[in-house]
């Protein structure tokens, strides 16, 4: 199991929204930027195809920021931090462990933005999640990504199932008709899913810049809708 002791500090996070139907994917709808010195900026990705597709699927806004034409610069970060348990809670270390973060990490050295990058600020009451685009990667480091689209590749799963610590491979797929930066995730040369589109470009660069070891960190979900998480170790 991953034990992350050093958190990456991305320049920005992408807010995604999933549609109301089970088969809907996650759509990139907004950008949360870290401007430094506790200054942040939130804006909707109105010109992006993903945002337009989300609107077609019923997306209106993130309720705290109701004007999609406005760029927000005040009272931003706390609204997302509120979606996580407070640091002072007795089981906060256990909460961090669900995202692969070492429960003994010195929280005095960790920013709220870094915690958001690893937790995603996901809640059960809605379908929003912050995605770390994995900018500013420096070796050595570790992080966890969720396998995208694995429910469509269940027939490729090993006959005895996928288990924690199973080794996986990241394989580029430049011929992909939807995204020429696509990166497949494979076991025994069979696709079990993809790297999230938001993270694919950065991970594609990592494949050429670093030595990478990847393995299954957590298996969750149901038989019909499995959720797989991969630990990425970069050196």
Beta strands, then each sheet from edge to edge (+ up, - down):
strand 1: 12-18
strand 2: 26-36
strand 3: 39-44
strand 4: 128-132
strand 5: 141-146
strand 6: 169-172
strand 7: 183-187
strand 8: 190-194
strand 9: 212-221
strand 10: 226-234
sheet 1: 3+ 2- 1+ 4-
sheet 2: 5+ 10- 9+
sheet 3: 6+ 7- 8+
end
